[in-house]
Amino acid sequence: MNDPLPNEIDEALWDEACRRAEAIRGFLVHRSGKVAVGDMTLLAAELEVSRATAFRLIKLFRNGGTVVSLVERKPGRPDGSRVLDEKREEIIRTTINRYYLNKNRPSISQLVRDVQTTCVSVGLKPPHRRTIETRLEDIDLQKRAKRRGETEVVKRTTAVPGMLTASRPLQIVQVDHTKADIFVVDEETRLPIGRPWLTLAMDVCSRMVTGFYLTMEAPSRLSTSLCLLHSVFDKSSWLREREITEPWPVAGLPETLHVDNGSDFRSRAFKRGCEDAGIAINWRPPGEPRFGGHIERLIGTQLGKLHLLPGTTFSNPQELGEYDSKRHSALTLRELERYIALDIVGTYHQSIHSSLGRPPIAVWREHEGEIPLRLPRDRMRFWLTFLPEQERTLQPAGIHLFGLRYWSAALSADVGSTDRRLLVKYDPRDMSRIFVRRPSGSFVEARYADLTLAAVTLHEALAARRTLLAKGRREVNTRTIVSTAIERRKLVDAAVKATAFARRGRPVSTKTKVDDSRWGSLRGVDSSKPVAFDEDTE
């Protein structure tokens, strides 16, 4: 687990590794045993390497099974480091957006000259032409063509209407988000906290739901990644935790993810993670909802059932009438998640699908034995690739994250040995443990420092923290704080004035006058000597 994560690898190295992986996958489809010398010569020519290197790459790919295993390890530069500094990267990005992506359609050679000229003018080494071309290749071809007015390219890259079909399980999996038509309540206070977002994944061949993720946060790379993780891995323990006995047999890597053009599906980390595992991503054409019909119908079916629950908002305002959704809301996020899971495995999977004429689970069972399901070669690395991350400093007391403290005996050797911030991966669905990348590059699992704490979600942890802070604020006596602050201010002002008068030799008038007529003048009294009291003189 010392290899860099996909998102940390240089663009050019990653693109070349993807090209190698695609060629080797195709080469190995019909070759499971010894490879003929002639075939290896053809592969070496396609990869543009020697035959010995081709043999080595095949061995690496068979052992690793990921794109990362094929990333070229160049001497003199650590794995995952970027070739260019951020200043030159910014110059390339700005020049492409401002001067290349426009209707004048300047050539790539002109773009290269503009970038190199700008770099030289500010005292930076100009980047190589291939580096600039690689940055252009990262831009979606259709987006680039639209910005430059290249109508033929736009036409060539726009899909025509057609029916999306799949002949085997997990050949195509569709993923989409929607806001649920229901208010949920807080775990502790039972007060409404808002409407959650649902991310669903569905196998096109069998119409089985492969996984889902429910969250209060708006759609993001995180919700997409967690939905994918739920889809890929076995769900037995997940079902047991929710006391669900019905089976959910779906597991395995999809060949292709069919998604819309949302930014969450186009994030670099998500794309790299999919490419590393051999998952192709197919983006639906903008403004073409028919290409997402399967998943959208499923979402409509699932959300329609939520209208039977307390707190529903309905999809049509006229149906809502005088119904107060917030006042009637009753389910927490956890309870709604379990309700949706029960409905999926107990009703949807078991009912006849209108397009199939059969229950989805029956179609899945029929096909699952025909094709071996593909699972991640390194399950932990695949899992960590899609988890969100933070950077934290290792303290003698452990790692602090979102107000929680974590510790692992494996971190003892690193305490005090480094002041660099460490990469921390966490699962928002279960905050009882995190994964910390040590300075050596390996990940270790760290758990709550207080082992008596129960596992909670990130949403629950943050909500509890907000509740605690709110309680503390309610216990504060603001009136007392303000009044004493004003008195302190008056005291300081009076002291400053008194000191100023005294230093100018002027008499200082005090607000408190002492009646010393009985005692006479206090001047000249030696306080070190005893003074006779009345009772002493009787």
Residue pairs with C-beta under 8 A, 6 or more apart in sequence:
1 378
1 380
1 381
1 441
1 442
1 443
2 440
2 441
2 442
3 68
3 69
3 79
3 381
4 68
4 71
4 79
4 80
5 80
5 272
5 384
5 385
6 14
6 67
6 68
6 269
6 272
6 273
6 275
6 276
6 385
7 268
7 269
7 272
7 273
7 385
8 79
8 80
9 17
9 68
9 71
9 79
9 80
9 272
10 80
10 81
10 82
10 83
11 134
11 135
11 138
12 83
12 130
12 131
12 134
13 71
13 72
13 74
14 67
14 71
14 272
14 275
15 134
15 137
16 72
17 67
17 68
17 70
17 71
17 72
18 67
18 275
20 47
20 57
20 61
20 70
21 61
21 66
21 67
21 70
21 275
21 278
23 43
23 46
23 47
24 43
24 47
24 57
24 58
24 61
24 70
25 61
25 278
27 39
27 43
27 58
28 58
28 61
28 62
31 39
35 58
37 51
40 51
40 54
40 55
41 51
43 54
43 58
44 50
44 51
44 53
44 54
47 53
47 54
47 57
49 57
57 70
60 69
60 70
61 69
61 70
63 69
64 70
64 377
64 378
65 278
65 377
65 378
66 276
66 277
66 278
66 377
66 378
66 381
67 275
67 276
67 278
68 276
71 79
73 79
77 83
82 89
83 127
83 131
84 92
84 127
84 131
85 124
87 122
87 124
88 119
88 124
88 125
88 127
91 115
91 118
91 119
91 122
91 124
92 115
92 127
92 131
92 132
92 135
93 135
95 111
95 114
95 115
95 118
96 111
96 135
96 136
96 139
99 106
99 111
99 114
100 106
100 111
100 136
100 148
101 139
101 144
101 147
101 148
102 147
102 148
103 148
103 149
105 148
105 149
105 150
108 132
108 133
108 136
111 132
111 136
112 129
112 132
115 126
115 127
115 132
116 126
116 127
117 126
119 125
119 126
119 127
120 126
136 144
140 266
141 153
141 157
142 153
142 154
142 157
142 158
144 150
144 153
145 151
145 153
145 154
145 157
146 154
158 285
159 285
159 288
159 291
161 288
161 290
164 172
164 204
164 258
164 291
164 293
164 294
165 204
166 172
166 203
166 204
166 205
167 205
168 205
168 367
168 370
168 371
169 203
169 205
169 206
169 208
169 252
169 364
169 367
169 368
169 371
169 373
170 203
170 205
170 210
170 252
170 253
170 254
170 255
170 373
170 374
171 204
171 205
171 254
171 255
171 256
172 203
172 204
172 205
172 254
172 255
172 256
172 258
172 282
173 201
173 202
173 203
173 204
173 210
173 231
173 254
173 256
173 257
173 258
174 201
174 202
174 204
174 257
174 258
174 259
174 292
174 294
174 295
175 199
175 200
175 201
175 202
175 224
175 227
175 228
175 257
175 258
175 259
175 265
175 295
176 199
176 200
176 259
176 260
176 292
176 295
176 296
176 299
177 197
177 198
177 199
177 200
177 219
177 223
177 224
177 262
177 264
178 197
178 198
178 200
178 299
178 303
179 195
179 196
179 197
179 198
180 195
180 196
180 197
180 198
180 214
180 303
180 306
180 336
181 195
181 303
181 306
181 307
181 312
181 313
181 314
181 315
182 195
182 196
182 306
182 309
182 311
182 312
182 313
182 325
182 329
182 331
182 336
183 192
183 193
183 194
183 195
183 311
183 313
183 325
183 326
183 329
184 192
184 193
184 194
184 195
184 196
184 216
184 311
184 329
184 331
184 332
184 333
184 335
184 336
185 191
185 192
185 193
185 311
185 329
185 330
185 331
185 332
186 192
186 193
186 332
186 463
187 332
187 333
187 334
187 460
187 463
188 463
188 464
188 467
189 467
190 330
190 332
192 311
192 326
192 329
193 216
193 463
194 216
195 313
196 214
196 215
196 216
196 333
196 336
197 214
197 215
197 216
197 217
197 218
197 219
197 223
198 212
198 213
198 214
198 299
198 302
198 303
198 340
199 212
199 213
199 214
199 215
199 219
199 223
199 224
199 226
199 227
200 209
200 211
200 212
200 227
200 295
200 298
200 299
200 302
201 209
201 210
201 211
201 212
201 227
201 228
201 230
201 231
201 295
202 208
202 209
202 210
202 294
202 295
202 298
203 209
203 210
203 250
203 254
203 364
204 258
204 294
205 363
205 367
206 356
206 360
206 361
206 363
206 364
206 367
207 294
207 298
207 353
207 355
207 356
207 360
207 363
208 250
208 349
208 360
208 361
208 363
208 364
209 250
209 298
209 344
209 348
209 349
209 360
210 231
210 250
210 254
211 227
211 228
211 229
211 230
211 231
211 232
211 235
211 250
212 227
212 230
212 340
212 341
212 344
213 223
213 226
213 227
213 230
214 333
214 336
214 337
214 340
215 223
215 226
215 333
215 428
215 459
216 333
216 459
217 223
219 262
219 264
220 264
221 264
221 267
221 269
221 270
222 388
222 428
223 264
224 259
224 264
224 265
224 270
225 269
225 270
225 273
225 386
225 387
225 388
226 386
226 427
226 428
226 429
228 257
228 386
229 383
229 386
229 387
230 238
231 250
231 254
232 251
232 252
232 253
232 254
232 375
232 376
232 382
233 251
233 379
233 383
234 251
235 248
235 250
235 251
239 245
239 246
239 248
239 341
239 345
242 337
242 338
242 341
243 338
244 338
244 341
244 342
244 345
246 342
246 345
246 346
247 345
247 361
248 341
248 344
248 345
248 349
249 361
249 364
249 365
249 368
250 364
251 373
251 375
252 373
252 374
252 375
253 277
253 278
253 279
253 373
253 374
253 375
253 376
254 279
255 279
255 280
256 279
256 280
256 281
256 282
257 265
257 274
257 279
257 280
257 281
257 282
258 282
258 284
258 291
258 292
258 295
259 265
259 281
259 282
259 283
259 284
260 283
260 284
260 292
261 283
261 284
261 286
264 270
265 281
265 283
266 283
269 385
269 386
270 386
271 281
272 385
273 382
273 385
273 386
274 280
274 281
276 382
276 385
277 376
277 382
277 385
278 374
284 291
284 292
285 291
289 296
301 348
302 340
302 343
302 344
302 348
303 315
304 315
305 343
306 312
307 314
307 315
307 319
309 330
309 331
309 336
309 339
310 328
310 329
310 330
310 331
311 325
311 326
311 328
311 329
311 330
311 331
312 323
312 325
313 320
313 325
314 320
314 323
331 339
333 457
333 459
334 457
348 360
349 359
349 360
349 361
350 359
350 361
351 359
352 358
352 359
353 359
353 360
356 363
376 382
376 383
380 443
384 425
384 435
384 443
387 425
387 426
387 427
387 435
388 425
388 426
388 428
389 423
389 424
389 425
389 426
390 401
390 424
390 426
391 421
391 422
391 423
391 424
392 399
392 400
392 401
392 421
392 422
392 424
392 436
393 419
393 420
393 421
393 422
394 411
394 414
394 415
394 418
394 422
394 436
395 415
396 415
396 416
397 405
397 407
397 449
398 405
398 406
398 407
398 411
398 446
398 449
399 405
399 406
399 407
399 411
399 422
399 424
399 434
399 436
399 446
400 406
401 424
401 426
401 434
402 431
402 458
402 461
402 462
402 465
403 461
403 465
404 431
404 448
404 461
405 448
405 449
405 450
406 433
406 434
406 436
406 446
406 447
406 448
406 449
407 446
407 447
407 449
408 436
408 444
408 445
408 446
408 447
410 438
410 444
411 436
411 438
411 444
411 446
414 438
414 439
417 439
418 439
420 439
422 436
422 437
422 438
422 439
423 436
423 437
424 434
424 435
424 436
424 437
425 434
425 435
425 436
425 437
425 443
426 434
426 435
426 458
427 433
428 457
428 458
428 459
429 457
429 458
430 455
430 457
431 455
431 456
431 457
431 458
431 461
432 447
432 448
432 453
432 454
432 455
432 456
433 445
433 446
433 447
433 448
434 445
434 446
435 443
435 444
435 445
435 446
436 443
436 444
436 446
437 443
438 444
456 464
498 508
501 507
501 508
502 508
516 522
525 531
